[in-house]
């Protein structure tokens, strides 16, 4: 069974930092790219960052470039999101995601999410 478990969220003041973790299990971790998404109240879920299966390439939403860094440790089956210079508009529930291809197509798996709240 594929499982993704996020942790590391919390309440932080603007300008502060947090590091989120996504612990994965139930699939061959180093075969798959991983993404971090976020969803603020009343808004659609949006892509924040992605990392390829062995971490050689990353992408970021324009809104977080230069402030957030995605990384992974394949020995620990874990992906991280280091968030610096946080802004109130970064407040959201953050989710990690993996897209796994099966005989029936591509299946999206999500964790339960971790709340990040940035106070002004």
PDB file as gemmi writes it, atoms N, CA and C in Angstrom:
CRYST1    1.000    1.000    1.000  90.00  90.00  90.00 P 1                      
ATOM      1  N   UNK A   1       0.844  -1.196   0.000  1.00  0.00           N  
ATOM      2  CA  UNK A   1       0.000   0.000   0.000  1.00  0.00           C  
ATOM      3  C   UNK A   1       0.879   1.245   0.000  1.00  0.00           C  
ATOM      4  N   UNK A   2       0.597   2.122  -0.955  1.00  0.00           N  
ATOM      5  CA  UNK A   2       1.346   3.379  -1.030  1.00  0.00           C  
ATOM      6  C   UNK A   2       0.917   4.302   0.114  1.00  0.00           C  
ATOM      7  N   UNK A   3       1.901   4.826   0.821  1.00  0.00           N  
ATOM      8  CA  UNK A   3       1.614   5.797   1.891  1.00  0.00           C  
ATOM      9  C   UNK A   3       2.588   6.956   1.800  1.00  0.00           C  
ATOM     10  N   UNK A   4       2.053   8.143   2.010  1.00  0.00           N  
ATOM     11  CA  UNK A   4       2.851   9.366   2.106  1.00  0.00           C  
ATOM     12  C   UNK A   4       2.435  10.066   3.395  1.00  0.00           C  
ATOM     13  N   UNK A   5       3.406  10.364   4.237  1.00  0.00           N  
ATOM     14  CA  UNK A   5       3.104  10.989   5.522  1.00  0.00           C  
ATOM     15  C   UNK A   5       3.922  12.275   5.655  1.00  0.00           C  
ATOM     16  N   UNK A   6       3.197  13.399   5.661  1.00  0.00           N  
ATOM     17  CA  UNK A   6       3.855  14.703   5.803  1.00  0.00           C  
ATOM     18  C   UNK A   6       3.987  15.078   7.270  1.00  0.00           C  
ATOM     19  N   UNK A   7       5.011  15.852   7.568  1.00  0.00           N  
ATOM     20  CA  UNK A   7       5.198  16.381   8.914  1.00  0.00           C  
ATOM     21  C   UNK A   7       6.024  17.655   8.832  1.00  0.00           C  
ATOM     22  N   UNK A   8       6.071  18.378   9.945  1.00  0.00           N  
ATOM     23  CA  UNK A   8       6.914  19.561  10.022  1.00  0.00           C  
ATOM     24  C   UNK A   8       6.196  20.891   9.934  1.00  0.00           C  
ATOM     25  N   UNK A   9       4.901  20.858   9.701  1.00  0.00           N  
ATOM     26  CA  UNK A   9       4.162  22.114   9.634  1.00  0.00           C  
ATOM     27  C   UNK A   9       4.033  22.757  11.002  1.00  0.00           C  
ATOM     28  N   UNK A  10       3.493  23.963  11.011  1.00  0.00           N  
ATOM     29  CA  UNK A  10       3.301  24.671  12.265  1.00  0.00           C  
ATOM     30  C   UNK A  10       3.010  26.128  12.041  1.00  0.00           C  
ATOM     31  N   UNK A  11       3.071  26.877  13.146  1.00  0.00           N  
ATOM     32  CA  UNK A  11       2.842  28.323  13.121  1.00  0.00           C  
ATOM     33  C   UNK A  11       4.190  29.030  13.201  1.00  0.00           C  
ATOM     34  N   UNK A  12       4.411  29.963  12.293  1.00  0.00           N  
ATOM     35  CA  UNK A  12       5.674  30.690  12.254  1.00  0.00           C  
ATOM     36  C   UNK A  12       5.401  32.139  11.879  1.00  0.00           C  
ATOM     37  N   UNK A  13       6.246  33.031  12.347  1.00  0.00           N  
ATOM     38  CA  UNK A  13       6.094  34.444  11.977  1.00  0.00           C  
ATOM     39  C   UNK A  13       6.649  34.686  10.585  1.00  0.00           C  
ATOM     40  N   UNK A  14       6.146  35.708   9.949  1.00  0.00           N  
ATOM     41  CA  UNK A  14       6.662  36.100   8.633  1.00  0.00           C  
ATOM     42  C   UNK A  14       8.173  36.306   8.706  1.00  0.00           C  
ATOM     43  N   UNK A  15       8.862  35.795   7.695  1.00  0.00           N  
ATOM     44  CA  UNK A  15      10.314  35.850   7.670  1.00  0.00           C  
ATOM     45  C   UNK A  15      10.981  34.624   8.250  1.00  0.00           C  
ATOM     46  N   UNK A  16      10.206  33.787   8.903  1.00  0.00           N  
ATOM     47  CA  UNK A  16      10.737  32.589   9.518  1.00  0.00           C  
ATOM     48  C   UNK A  16      10.897  31.440   8.538  1.00  0.00           C  
ATOM     49  N   UNK A  17      11.285  30.280   9.089  1.00  0.00           N  
ATOM     50  CA  UNK A  17      11.557  29.095   8.279  1.00  0.00           C  
ATOM     51  C   UNK A  17      10.888  27.866   8.873  1.00  0.00           C  
ATOM     52  N   UNK A  18      10.579  26.941   8.003  1.00  0.00           N  
ATOM     53  CA  UNK A  18      10.106  25.611   8.385  1.00  0.00           C  
ATOM     54  C   UNK A  18      10.693  24.606   7.412  1.00  0.00           C  
ATOM     55  N   UNK A  19      10.855  23.363   7.879  1.00  0.00           N  
ATOM     56  CA  UNK A  19      11.227  22.276   6.976  1.00  0.00           C  
ATOM     57  C   UNK A  19      10.181  21.178   7.069  1.00  0.00           C  
ATOM     58  N   UNK A  20       9.550  20.928   5.935  1.00  0.00           N  
ATOM     59  CA  UNK A  20       8.561  19.855   5.844  1.00  0.00           C  
ATOM     60  C   UNK A  20       9.244  18.565   5.400  1.00  0.00           C  
ATOM     61  N   UNK A  21       8.696  17.448   5.877  1.00  0.00           N  
ATOM     62  CA  UNK A  21       9.175  16.134   5.466  1.00  0.00           C  
ATOM     63  C   UNK A  21       8.008  15.315   4.919  1.00  0.00           C  
ATOM     64  N   UNK A  22       8.323  14.457   3.973  1.00  0.00           N  
ATOM     65  CA  UNK A  22       7.332  13.525   3.411  1.00  0.00           C  
ATOM     66  C   UNK A  22       7.970  12.140   3.427  1.00  0.00           C  
ATOM     67  N   UNK A  23       7.484  11.297   4.316  1.00  0.00           N  
ATOM     68  CA  UNK A  23       7.995   9.919   4.442  1.00  0.00           C  
ATOM     69  C   UNK A  23       7.133   9.012   3.572  1.00  0.00           C  
ATOM     70  N   UNK A  24       7.775   8.278   2.660  1.00  0.00           N  
ATOM     71  CA  UNK A  24       7.047   7.442   1.711  1.00  0.00           C  
ATOM     72  C   UNK A  24       7.275   5.965   1.985  1.00  0.00           C  
ATOM     73  N   UNK A  25       6.282   5.152   1.621  1.00  0.00           N  
ATOM     74  CA  UNK A  25       6.404   3.711   1.732  1.00  0.00           C  
ATOM     75  C   UNK A  25       5.444   3.053   0.754  1.00  0.00           C  
ATOM     76  N   UNK A  26       5.687   1.770   0.467  1.00  0.00           N  
ATOM     77  CA  UNK A  26       4.769   1.010  -0.361  1.00  0.00           C  
ATOM     78  C   UNK A  26       5.053   1.038  -1.845  1.00  0.00           C  
ATOM     79  N   UNK A  27       6.149   1.690  -2.246  1.00  0.00           N  
ATOM     80  CA  UNK A  27       6.549   1.690  -3.647  1.00  0.00           C  
ATOM     81  C   UNK A  27       8.060   1.891  -3.708  1.00  0.00           C  
ATOM     82  N   UNK A  28       8.619   1.666  -4.887  1.00  0.00           N  
ATOM     83  CA  UNK A  28      10.067   1.807  -5.063  1.00  0.00           C  
ATOM     84  C   UNK A  28      10.389   3.288  -5.163  1.00  0.00           C  
ATOM     85  N   UNK A  29      10.781   3.855  -4.055  1.00  0.00           N  
ATOM     86  CA  UNK A  29      10.874   5.302  -3.908  1.00  0.00           C  
ATOM     87  C   UNK A  29      11.771   5.940  -4.955  1.00  0.00           C  
ATOM     88  N   UNK A  30      12.922   5.355  -5.224  1.00  0.00           N  
ATOM     89  CA  UNK A  30      13.862   6.014  -6.130  1.00  0.00           C  
ATOM     90  C   UNK A  30      13.541   5.794  -7.603  1.00  0.00           C  
ATOM     91  N   UNK A  31      12.371   5.264  -7.901  1.00  0.00           N  
ATOM     92  CA  UNK A  31      11.888   5.182  -9.277  1.00  0.00           C  
ATOM     93  C   UNK A  31      11.007   6.378  -9.659  1.00  0.00           C  
ATOM     94  N   UNK A  32      10.617   7.198  -8.669  1.00  0.00           N  
ATOM     95  CA  UNK A  32       9.561   8.177  -8.925  1.00  0.00           C  
ATOM     96  C   UNK A  32       9.926   9.598  -8.509  1.00  0.00           C  
ATOM     97  N   UNK A  33       9.488  10.541  -9.360  1.00  0.00           N  
ATOM     98  CA  UNK A  33       9.524  11.948  -8.972  1.00  0.00           C  
ATOM     99  C   UNK A  33       8.473  12.198  -7.891  1.00  0.00           C  
ATOM    100  N   UNK A  34       8.722  13.204  -7.082  1.00  0.00           N  
ATOM    101  CA  UNK A  34       7.796  13.589  -6.008  1.00  0.00           C  
ATOM    102  C   UNK A  34       7.500  15.076  -6.126  1.00  0.00           C  
ATOM    103  N   UNK A  35       6.274  15.443  -5.829  1.00  0.00           N  
ATOM    104  CA  UNK A  35       5.893  16.850  -5.837  1.00  0.00           C  
ATOM    105  C   UNK A  35       5.342  17.298  -4.493  1.00  0.00           C  
ATOM    106  N   UNK A  36       5.542  18.571  -4.188  1.00  0.00           N  
ATOM    107  CA  UNK A  36       4.879  19.225  -3.063  1.00  0.00           C  
ATOM    108  C   UNK A  36       3.817  20.162  -3.638  1.00  0.00           C  
ATOM    109  N   UNK A  37       2.626  20.080  -3.081  1.00  0.00           N  
ATOM    110  CA  UNK A  37       1.514  20.949  -3.455  1.00  0.00           C  
ATOM    111  C   UNK A  37       1.034  21.667  -2.196  1.00  0.00           C  
ATOM    112  N   UNK A  38       0.240  22.705  -2.389  1.00  0.00           N  
ATOM    113  CA  UNK A  38      -0.388  23.357  -1.245  1.00  0.00           C  
ATOM    114  C   UNK A  38      -1.785  23.824  -1.627  1.00  0.00           C  
ATOM    115  N   UNK A  39      -2.623  23.944  -0.593  1.00  0.00           N  
ATOM    116  CA  UNK A  39      -3.980  24.419  -0.811  1.00  0.00           C  
ATOM    117  C   UNK A  39      -4.363  25.356   0.316  1.00  0.00           C  
ATOM    118  N   UNK A  40      -4.620  26.597  -0.042  1.00  0.00           N  
ATOM    119  CA  UNK A  40      -5.071  27.590   0.921  1.00  0.00           C  
ATOM    120  C   UNK A  40      -6.601  27.575   0.965  1.00  0.00           C  
ATOM    121  N   UNK A  41      -7.190  28.055   2.063  1.00  0.00           N  
ATOM    122  CA  UNK A  41      -8.654  28.058   2.169  1.00  0.00           C  
ATOM    123  C   UNK A  41      -9.306  28.795   1.011  1.00  0.00           C  
ATOM    124  N   UNK A  42     -10.279  28.161   0.387  1.00  0.00           N  
ATOM    125  CA  UNK A  42     -11.006  28.782  -0.705  1.00  0.00           C  
ATOM    126  C   UNK A  42     -10.279  28.821  -2.029  1.00  0.00           C  
ATOM    127  N   UNK A  43      -9.104  28.194  -2.086  1.00  0.00           N  
ATOM    128  CA  UNK A  43      -8.324  28.212  -3.325  1.00  0.00           C  
ATOM    129  C   UNK A  43      -8.078  26.799  -3.819  1.00  0.00           C  
ATOM    130  N   UNK A  44      -7.700  26.698  -5.091  1.00  0.00           N  
ATOM    131  CA  UNK A  44      -7.380  25.401  -5.657  1.00  0.00           C  
ATOM    132  C   UNK A  44      -5.996  24.948  -5.184  1.00  0.00           C  
ATOM    133  N   UNK A  45      -5.809  23.637  -5.204  1.00  0.00           N  
ATOM    134  CA  UNK A  45      -4.495  23.090  -4.871  1.00  0.00           C  
ATOM    135  C   UNK A  45      -3.509  23.488  -5.965  1.00  0.00           C  
ATOM    136  N   UNK A  46      -2.324  23.921  -5.574  1.00  0.00           N  
ATOM    137  CA  UNK A  46      -1.336  24.362  -6.544  1.00  0.00           C  
ATOM    138  C   UNK A  46      -0.003  23.651  -6.327  1.00  0.00           C  
ATOM    139  N   UNK A  47       0.713  23.483  -7.425  1.00  0.00           N  
ATOM    140  CA  UNK A  47       2.023  22.850  -7.380  1.00  0.00           C  
ATOM    141  C   UNK A  47       3.048  23.842  -6.839  1.00  0.00           C  
ATOM    142  N   UNK A  48       3.846  23.378  -5.876  1.00  0.00           N  
ATOM    143  CA  UNK A  48       4.874  24.219  -5.273  1.00  0.00           C  
ATOM    144  C   UNK A  48       6.255  23.866  -5.812  1.00  0.00           C  
ATOM    145  N   UNK A  49       6.590  22.571  -5.817  1.00  0.00           N  
ATOM    146  CA  UNK A  49       7.927  22.149  -6.230  1.00  0.00           C  
ATOM    147  C   UNK A  49       7.895  20.675  -6.607  1.00  0.00           C  
ATOM    148  N   UNK A  50       8.824  20.276  -7.477  1.00  0.00           N  
ATOM    149  CA  UNK A  50       8.976  18.880  -7.831  1.00  0.00           C  
ATOM    150  C   UNK A  50      10.454  18.512  -7.823  1.00  0.00           C  
ATOM    151  N   UNK A  51      10.705  17.231  -7.680  1.00  0.00           N  
ATOM    152  CA  UNK A  51      12.074  16.726  -7.733  1.00  0.00           C  
ATOM    153  C   UNK A  51      12.054  15.391  -8.457  1.00  0.00           C  
ATOM    154  N   UNK A  52      13.032  15.169  -9.332  1.00  0.00           N  
ATOM    155  CA  UNK A  52      13.098  13.921 -10.075  1.00  0.00           C  
ATOM    156  C   UNK A  52      13.516  12.770  -9.160  1.00  0.00           C  
ATOM    157  N   UNK A  53      13.458  11.565  -9.715  1.00  0.00           N  
ATOM    158  CA  UNK A  53      13.609  10.373  -8.878  1.00  0.00           C  
ATOM    159  C   UNK A  53      14.943  10.287  -8.148  1.00  0.00           C  
ATOM    160  N   UNK A  54      16.017  10.781  -8.772  1.00  0.00           N  
ATOM    161  CA  UNK A  54      17.300  10.740  -8.067  1.00  0.00           C  
ATOM    162  C   UNK A  54      17.781  12.138  -7.694  1.00  0.00           C  
ATOM    163  N   UNK A  55      16.881  13.103  -7.814  1.00  0.00           N  
ATOM    164  CA  UNK A  55      17.161  14.443  -7.315  1.00  0.00           C  
ATOM    165  C   UNK A  55      18.019  15.304  -8.197  1.00  0.00           C  
ATOM    166  N   UNK A  56      18.176  14.912  -9.458  1.00  0.00           N  
ATOM    167  CA  UNK A  56      19.067  15.673 -10.331  1.00  0.00           C  
ATOM    168  C   UNK A  56      18.419  16.924 -10.902  1.00  0.00           C  
ATOM    169  N   UNK A  57      17.094  17.003 -10.827  1.00  0.00           N  
ATOM    170  CA  UNK A  57      16.406  18.157 -11.384  1.00  0.00           C  
ATOM    171  C   UNK A  57      15.236  18.548 -10.485  1.00  0.00           C  
ATOM    172  N   UNK A  58      15.047  19.849 -10.324  1.00  0.00           N  
ATOM    173  CA  UNK A  58      13.945  20.367  -9.513  1.00  0.00           C  
ATOM    174  C   UNK A  58      13.229  21.475 -10.273  1.00  0.00           C  
ATOM    175  N   UNK A  59      11.969  21.687  -9.917  1.00  0.00           N  
ATOM    176  CA  UNK A  59      11.206  22.813 -10.463  1.00  0.00           C  
ATOM    177  C   UNK A  59      10.469  23.484  -9.321  1.00  0.00           C  
ATOM    178  N   UNK A  60      10.169  24.767  -9.512  1.00  0.00           N  
ATOM    179  CA  UNK A  60       9.497  25.538  -8.463  1.00  0.00           C  
ATOM    180  C   UNK A  60       8.440  26.459  -9.072  1.00  0.00           C  
ATOM    181  N   UNK A  61       7.377  26.681  -8.309  1.00  0.00           N  
ATOM    182  CA  UNK A  61       6.429  27.721  -8.689  1.00  0.00           C  
ATOM    183  C   UNK A  61       7.126  29.079  -8.567  1.00  0.00           C  
ATOM    184  N   UNK A  62       6.739  30.008  -9.427  1.00  0.00           N  
ATOM    185  CA  UNK A  62       7.362  31.330  -9.394  1.00  0.00           C  
ATOM    186  C   UNK A  62       7.252  31.980  -8.021  1.00  0.00           C  
ATOM    187  N   UNK A  63       6.155  31.713  -7.346  1.00  0.00           N  
ATOM    188  CA  UNK A  63       5.886  32.364  -6.064  1.00  0.00           C  
ATOM    189  C   UNK A  63       6.842  31.930  -4.950  1.00  0.00           C  
ATOM    190  N   UNK A  64       7.541  30.809  -5.143  1.00  0.00           N  
ATOM    191  CA  UNK A  64       8.425  30.310  -4.077  1.00  0.00           C  
ATOM    192  C   UNK A  64       9.890  30.247  -4.502  1.00  0.00           C  
ATOM    193  N   UNK A  65      10.183  30.548  -5.761  1.00  0.00           N  
ATOM    194  CA  UNK A  65      11.564  30.480  -6.243  1.00  0.00           C  
ATOM    195  C   UNK A  65      12.472  31.381  -5.414  1.00  0.00           C  
ATOM    196  N   UNK A  66      13.617  30.830  -5.049  1.00  0.00           N  
ATOM    197  CA  UNK A  66      14.578  31.584  -4.249  1.00  0.00           C  
ATOM    198  C   UNK A  66      14.320  31.516  -2.752  1.00  0.00           C  
ATOM    199  N   UNK A  67      13.149  30.995  -2.356  1.00  0.00           N  
ATOM    200  CA  UNK A  67      12.820  30.895  -0.925  1.00  0.00           C  
ATOM    201  C   UNK A  67      12.680  29.448  -0.461  1.00  0.00           C  
ATOM    202  N   UNK A  68      12.164  28.588  -1.328  1.00  0.00           N  
ATOM    203  CA  UNK A  68      11.935  27.181  -0.986  1.00  0.00           C  
ATOM    204  C   UNK A  68      12.955  26.303  -1.705  1.00  0.00           C  
ATOM    205  N   UNK A  69      13.329  25.197  -1.054  1.00  0.00           N  
ATOM    206  CA  UNK A  69      14.220  24.216  -1.666  1.00  0.00           C  
ATOM    207  C   UNK A  69      13.681  22.818  -1.415  1.00  0.00           C  
ATOM    208  N   UNK A  70      13.507  22.075  -2.493  1.00  0.00           N  
ATOM    209  CA  UNK A  70      13.080  20.683  -2.386  1.00  0.00           C  
ATOM    210  C   UNK A  70      14.309  19.791  -2.491  1.00  0.00           C  
ATOM    211  N   UNK A  71      14.321  18.723  -1.690  1.00  0.00           N  
ATOM    212  CA  UNK A  71      15.434  17.768  -1.727  1.00  0.00           C  
ATOM    213  C   UNK A  71      14.895  16.401  -1.333  1.00  0.00           C  
ATOM    214  N   UNK A  72      15.710  15.387  -1.520  1.00  0.00           N  
ATOM    215  CA  UNK A  72      15.284  14.036  -1.143  1.00  0.00           C  
ATOM    216  C   UNK A  72      16.470  13.237  -0.658  1.00  0.00           C  
ATOM    217  N   UNK A  73      16.159  12.260   0.209  1.00  0.00           N  
ATOM    218  CA  UNK A  73      17.130  11.287   0.694  1.00  0.00           C  
ATOM    219  C   UNK A  73      16.555   9.918   0.371  1.00  0.00           C  
ATOM    220  N   UNK A  74      17.038   9.317  -0.706  1.00  0.00           N  
ATOM    221  CA  UNK A  74      16.465   8.046  -1.144  1.00  0.00           C  
ATOM    222  C   UNK A  74      16.774   6.906  -0.168  1.00  0.00           C  
ATOM    223  N   UNK A  75      17.817   7.045   0.613  1.00  0.00           N  
ATOM    224  CA  UNK A  75      18.112   6.021   1.619  1.00  0.00           C  
ATOM    225  C   UNK A  75      17.068   6.022   2.741  1.00  0.00           C  
ATOM    226  N   UNK A  76      16.414   7.164   2.932  1.00  0.00           N  
ATOM    227  CA  UNK A  76      15.400   7.292   3.979  1.00  0.00           C  
ATOM    228  C   UNK A  76      13.985   7.358   3.421  1.00  0.00           C  
ATOM    229  N   UNK A  77      13.842   7.224   2.102  1.00  0.00           N  
ATOM    230  CA  UNK A  77      12.522   7.317   1.465  1.00  0.00           C  
ATOM    231  C   UNK A  77      11.795   8.605   1.871  1.00  0.00           C  
ATOM    232  N   UNK A  78      12.524   9.690   1.888  1.00  0.00           N  
ATOM    233  CA  UNK A  78      11.973  10.950   2.393  1.00  0.00           C  
ATOM    234  C   UNK A  78      12.291  12.103   1.445  1.00  0.00           C  
ATOM    235  N   UNK A  79      11.304  12.958   1.247  1.00  0.00           N  
ATOM    236  CA  UNK A  79      11.472  14.206   0.509  1.00  0.00           C  
ATOM    237  C   UNK A  79      11.256  15.361   1.482  1.00  0.00           C  
ATOM    238  N   UNK A  80      12.038  16.408   1.309  1.00  0.00           N  
ATOM    239  CA  UNK A  80      11.971  17.565   2.192  1.00  0.00           C  
ATOM    240  C   UNK A  80      11.578  18.816   1.404  1.00  0.00           C  
ATOM    241  N   UNK A  81      10.995  19.753   2.110  1.00  0.00           N  
ATOM    242  CA  UNK A  81      10.757  21.082   1.550  1.00  0.00           C  
ATOM    243  C   UNK A  81      11.223  22.097   2.586  1.00  0.00           C  
ATOM    244  N   UNK A  82      12.374  22.701   2.303  1.00  0.00           N  
ATOM    245  CA  UNK A  82      12.896  23.752   3.171  1.00  0.00           C  
ATOM    246  C   UNK A  82      12.268  25.073   2.741  1.00  0.00           C  
ATOM    247  N   UNK A  83      11.596  25.728   3.670  1.00  0.00           N  
ATOM    248  CA  UNK A  83      10.877  26.963   3.363  1.00  0.00           C  
ATOM    249  C   UNK A  83      11.473  28.105   4.186  1.00  0.00           C  
ATOM    250  N   UNK A  84      12.067  29.054   3.505  1.00  0.00           N  
ATOM    251  CA  UNK A  84      12.676  30.211   4.156  1.00  0.00           C  
ATOM    252  C   UNK A  84      11.938  31.482   3.765  1.00  0.00           C  
ATOM    253  N   UNK A  85      12.162  32.536   4.513  1.00  0.00           N  
ATOM    254  CA  UNK A  85      11.546  33.845   4.230  1.00  0.00           C  
ATOM    255  C   UNK A  85      10.046  33.699   4.015  1.00  0.00           C  
ATOM    256  N   UNK A  86       9.414  32.992   4.916  1.00  0.00           N  
ATOM    257  CA  UNK A  86       7.988  32.707   4.758  1.00  0.00           C  
ATOM    258  C   UNK A  86       7.149  33.971   4.818  1.00  0.00           C  
ATOM    259  N   UNK A  87       6.068  33.952   4.036  1.00  0.00           N  
ATOM    260  CA  UNK A  87       5.140  35.079   3.933  1.00  0.00           C  
ATOM    261  C   UNK A  87       3.749  34.613   4.351  1.00  0.00           C  
ATOM    262  N   UNK A  88       2.899  35.521   4.787  1.00  0.00           N  
ATOM    263  CA  UNK A  88       1.527  35.121   5.141  1.00  0.00           C  
ATOM    264  C   UNK A  88       0.808  34.399   3.999  1.00  0.00           C  
ATOM    265  N   UNK A  89       1.117  34.754   2.765  1.00  0.00           N  
ATOM    266  CA  UNK A  89       0.463  34.091   1.633  1.00  0.00           C  
ATOM    267  C   UNK A  89       0.946  32.669   1.408  1.00  0.00           C  
ATOM    268  N   UNK A  90       1.953  32.230   2.154  1.00  0.00           N  
ATOM    269  CA  UNK A  90       2.361  30.821   2.103  1.00  0.00           C  
ATOM    270  C   UNK A  90       1.490  29.945   3.003  1.00  0.00           C  
ATOM    271  N   UNK A  91       0.602  30.557   3.765  1.00  0.00           N  
ATOM    272  CA  UNK A  91      -0.287  29.798   4.646  1.00  0.00           C  
ATOM    273  C   UNK A  91      -1.161  28.866   3.823  1.00  0.00           C  
ATOM    274  N   UNK A  92      -1.111  27.578   4.158  1.00  0.00           N  
ATOM    275  CA  UNK A  92      -1.852  26.562   3.403  1.00  0.00           C  
ATOM    276  C   UNK A  92      -1.622  25.201   4.054  1.00  0.00           C  
ATOM    277  N   UNK A  93      -2.384  24.228   3.593  1.00  0.00           N  
ATOM    278  CA  UNK A  93      -2.067  22.835   3.894  1.00  0.00           C  
ATOM    279  C   UNK A  93      -1.148  22.342   2.781  1.00  0.00           C  
ATOM    280  N   UNK A  94      -0.034  21.760   3.171  1.00  0.00           N  
ATOM    281  CA  UNK A  94       0.969  21.289   2.217  1.00  0.00           C  
ATOM    282  C   UNK A  94       0.884  19.769   2.104  1.00  0.00           C  
ATOM    283  N   UNK A  95       0.881  19.292   0.856  1.00  0.00           N  
ATOM    284  CA  UNK A  95       0.742  17.864   0.556  1.00  0.00           C  
ATOM    285  C   UNK A  95       1.908  17.398  -0.306  1.00  0.00           C  
ATOM    286  N   UNK A  96       2.352  16.174  -0.101  1.00  0.00           N  
ATOM    287  CA  UNK A  96       3.257  15.583  -1.088  1.00  0.00           C  
ATOM    288  C   UNK A  96       2.469  14.608  -1.966  1.00  0.00           C  
ATOM    289  N   UNK A  97       3.006  14.400  -3.142  1.00  0.00           N  
ATOM    290  CA  UNK A  97       2.292  13.656  -4.185  1.00  0.00           C  
ATOM    291  C   UNK A  97       3.260  12.789  -4.977  1.00  0.00           C  
ATOM    292  N   UNK A  98       2.793  11.609  -5.318  1.00  0.00           N  
ATOM    293  CA  UNK A  98       3.509  10.757  -6.263  1.00  0.00           C  
ATOM    294  C   UNK A  98       2.516  10.230  -7.288  1.00  0.00           C  
ATOM    295  N   UNK A  99       2.945  10.205  -8.535  1.00  0.00           N  
ATOM    296  CA  UNK A  99       2.122   9.673  -9.627  1.00  0.00           C  
ATOM    297  C   UNK A  99       2.729   8.348 -10.038  1.00  0.00           C  
ATOM    298  N   UNK A 100       1.975   7.282  -9.828  1.00  0.00           N  
ATOM    299  CA  UNK A 100       2.476   5.945 -10.104  1.00  0.00           C  
ATOM    300  C   UNK A 100       1.715   5.350 -11.263  1.00  0.00           C  
ATOM    301  N   UNK A 101       2.481   4.853 -12.222  1.00  0.00           N  
ATOM    302  CA  UNK A 101       1.878   4.249 -13.409  1.00  0.00           C  
ATOM    303  C   UNK A 101       1.594   2.781 -13.145  1.00  0.00           C  
ATOM    304  N   UNK A 102       0.343   2.387 -13.374  1.00  0.00           N  
ATOM    305  CA  UNK A 102      -0.035   0.983 -13.259  1.00  0.00           C  
ATOM    306  C   UNK A 102      -0.625   0.544 -14.584  1.00  0.00           C  
ATOM    307  N   UNK A 103      -1.079  -0.719 -14.651  1.00  0.00           N  
ATOM    308  CA  UNK A 103      -1.654  -1.235 -15.889  1.00  0.00           C  
ATOM    309  C   UNK A 103      -2.895  -0.450 -16.294  1.00  0.00           C  
ATOM    310  N   UNK A 104      -3.543   0.188 -15.304  1.00  0.00           N  
ATOM    311  CA  UNK A 104      -4.795   0.900 -15.583  1.00  0.00           C  
ATOM    312  C   UNK A 104      -4.571   2.378 -15.853  1.00  0.00           C  
ATOM    313  N   UNK A 105      -3.344   2.816 -15.759  1.00  0.00           N  
ATOM    314  CA  UNK A 105      -3.071   4.222 -15.989  1.00  0.00           C  
ATOM    315  C   UNK A 105      -2.252   4.838 -14.874  1.00  0.00           C  
ATOM    316  N   UNK A 106      -2.262   6.158 -14.809  1.00  0.00           N  
ATOM    317  CA  UNK A 106      -1.498   6.869 -13.778  1.00  0.00           C  
ATOM    318  C   UNK A 106      -2.400   7.140 -12.583  1.00  0.00           C  
ATOM    319  N   UNK A 107      -1.922   6.787 -11.410  1.00  0.00           N  
ATOM    320  CA  UNK A 107      -2.688   7.002 -10.180  1.00  0.00           C  
ATOM    321  C   UNK A 107      -1.968   8.029  -9.330  1.00  0.00           C  
ATOM    322  N   UNK A 108      -2.717   9.020  -8.869  1.00  0.00           N  
ATOM    323  CA  UNK A 108      -2.191  10.034  -7.961  1.00  0.00           C  
ATOM    324  C   UNK A 108      -2.356   9.581  -6.517  1.00  0.00           C  
ATOM    325  N   UNK A 109      -1.265   9.643  -5.764  1.00  0.00           N  
ATOM    326  CA  UNK A 109      -1.330   9.357  -4.331  1.00  0.00           C  
ATOM    327  C   UNK A 109      -0.967  10.624  -3.563  1.00  0.00           C  
ATOM    328  N   UNK A 110      -1.689  10.851  -2.472  1.00  0.00           N  
ATOM    329  CA  UNK A 110      -1.508  12.045  -1.649  1.00  0.00           C  
ATOM    330  C   UNK A 110      -1.339  11.664  -0.178  1.00  0.00           C  
ATOM    331  N   UNK A 111      -0.599  12.474   0.536  1.00  0.00           N  
ATOM    332  CA  UNK A 111      -0.577  12.334   1.981  1.00  0.00           C  
ATOM    333  C   UNK A 111      -1.760  13.054   2.598  1.00  0.00           C  
ATOM    334  N   UNK A 112      -1.777  13.071   3.932  1.00  0.00           N  
ATOM    335  CA  UNK A 112      -2.889  13.700   4.650  1.00  0.00           C  
ATOM    336  C   UNK A 112      -2.713  15.211   4.765  1.00  0.00           C  
ATOM    337  N   UNK A 113      -1.509  15.692   4.494  1.00  0.00           N  
ATOM    338  CA  UNK A 113      -1.234  17.119   4.543  1.00  0.00           C  
ATOM    339  C   UNK A 113      -0.721  17.577   5.894  1.00  0.00           C  
ATOM    340  N   UNK A 114      -0.006  18.695   5.876  1.00  0.00           N  
ATOM    341  CA  UNK A 114       0.478  19.322   7.104  1.00  0.00           C  
ATOM    342  C   UNK A 114       0.214  20.819   7.001  1.00  0.00           C  
ATOM    343  N   UNK A 115      -0.339  21.394   8.051  1.00  0.00           N  
ATOM    344  CA  UNK A 115      -0.749  22.789   8.035  1.00  0.00           C  
ATOM    345  C   UNK A 115       0.447  23.711   8.292  1.00  0.00           C  
ATOM    346  N   UNK A 116       0.594  24.696   7.437  1.00  0.00           N  
ATOM    347  CA  UNK A 116       1.584  25.759   7.632  1.00  0.00           C  
ATOM    348  C   UNK A 116       0.830  27.074   7.776  1.00  0.00           C  
ATOM    349  N   UNK A 117       1.065  27.764   8.864  1.00  0.00           N  
ATOM    350  CA  UNK A 117       0.430  29.057   9.101  1.00  0.00           C  
ATOM    351  C   UNK A 117       1.514  30.094   9.360  1.00  0.00           C  
ATOM    352  N   UNK A 118       1.489  31.148   8.558  1.00  0.00           N  
ATOM    353  CA  UNK A 118       2.485  32.214   8.680  1.00  0.00           C  
ATOM    354  C   UNK A 118       1.772  33.482   9.145  1.00  0.00           C  
ATOM    355  N   UNK A 119       2.155  33.967  10.299  1.00  0.00           N  
ATOM    356  CA  UNK A 119       1.513  35.167  10.842  1.00  0.00           C  
ATOM    357  C   UNK A 119       2.296  36.417  10.431  1.00  0.00           C  
ATOM    358  N   UNK A 120       1.554  37.504  10.268  1.00  0.00           N  
ATOM    359  CA  UNK A 120       2.199  38.762   9.835  1.00  0.00           C  
ATOM    360  C   UNK A 120       2.671  39.585  11.024  1.00  0.00           C  
TER     361      UNK A 120                                                      
END                                                                             
